[in-house]
Amino acid sequence: MFARRVTMHLKGSISEFTQTLEREVIPLLRKQKGFLDEITFVAPGGKGAFGISLWDRAENAENYNRERYAEVAKALAKVIDGTPQVETYEVANSTFHKIAAAASA
């Protein structure tokens, strides 16, 4: 499993941010091949946020990044300041998705 972490600075209300995610971002993600889940966190006080999208394979996350992420960034531009920072990771553990760390050889 593969993860993309997107860190953002909010310029509006938490409500405006979460409504944008629900109406514009999540529906687009659900249409992407290999998309599994989106989890979004907002810092106390509502100034910072980050989202983690989970993907079945790195290739599908990379295709989304190349082909559709610009649409997401455009939708988020209404509710965030600056450019979101994107980091990618291999998922090592998840109790929800029943993933365990690979056994040592």
C-alpha positions in Angstrom: 0.0 0.0 0.0 1.2 3.5 -0.8 0.3 6.9 0.9 0.5 10.5 -0.2 0.6 13.1 2.6 -0.5 16.6 1.6 0.2 19.4 4.1 -1.7 22.7 3.9 -2.3 26.1 5.6 -5.9 27.0 5.9 -7.1 30.5 5.0 -10.8 30.1 5.8 -12.9 28.2 8.2 -12.6 24.5 9.0 -16.1 24.1 7.8 -15.3 25.7 4.4 -12.3 23.4 4.0 -14.1 20.2 4.9 -17.1 21.1 2.6 -14.7 21.6 -0.3 -13.2 18.2 0.4 -16.6 16.5 0.6 -18.0 18.2 -2.5 -15.0 18.4 -4.8 -11.9 16.5 -3.7 -13.2 13.2 -2.4 -15.6 12.5 -5.3 -12.7 12.9 -7.7 -10.4 10.6 -5.6 -13.1 7.9 -5.6 -13.0 7.8 -9.4 -9.3 7.1 -9.4 -7.9 3.6 -10.1 -6.3 2.2 -7.0 -7.7 4.8 -4.5 -8.5 3.3 -1.1 -9.1 6.0 1.5 -8.6 9.6 2.4 -8.1 10.8 6.0 -7.8 14.5 6.7 -6.6 16.1 9.9 -7.0 19.8 11.1 -4.8 21.3 13.8 -6.4 22.8 16.8 -7.3 26.4 15.9 -7.8 25.4 12.3 -4.7 27.0 10.7 -3.0 23.9 9.5 -4.2 20.6 8.0 -2.9 17.5 6.3 -4.5 14.8 4.3 -3.4 11.2 3.8 -4.6 9.4 0.7 -4.1 5.6 0.6 -3.5 3.8 -2.7 -3.2 0.1 -3.6 0.1 0.7 -5.5 2.6 3.5 -6.0 1.9 3.5 -9.8 -1.8 4.4 -9.3 -0.9 7.2 -6.9 1.7 8.5 -9.4 -0.9 8.4 -12.2 -3.3 10.4 -10.1 -0.6 12.9 -9.3 0.2 13.3 -13.0 -3.3 13.3 -14.4 -5.7 14.7 -11.8 -3.9 16.3 -8.8 -3.9 19.7 -10.6 -7.8 19.7 -10.4 -7.6 19.0 -6.6 -5.0 21.7 -6.1 -7.3 24.2 -8.0 -10.3 23.2 -5.8 -8.2 23.6 -2.6 -6.8 27.0 -3.7 -10.1 28.6 -2.5 -9.6 27.4 1.0 -5.8 27.2 1.6 -2.8 29.6 1.5 0.2 28.8 -0.6 1.1 25.6 -2.3 0.4 22.3 -0.6 3.4 20.2 0.3 3.3 16.6 -1.0 5.2 13.6 0.4 5.0 10.0 -0.5 5.4 6.9 1.7 5.1 3.1 1.6 2.6 2.0 4.3 4.3 -0.2 6.8 1.4 -0.9 9.2 -2.4 -0.4 9.4 -4.8 -2.0 11.7 -7.7 -0.7 9.7 -6.4 -2.1 6.4 -4.9 -5.2 8.1 -1.3 -4.5 7.0 1.6 -5.8 9.0 5.2 -4.9 8.8 7.1 -7.3 6.5 9.0 -10.0 8.5 12.7 -9.5 8.7 14.7 -11.9 6.5 
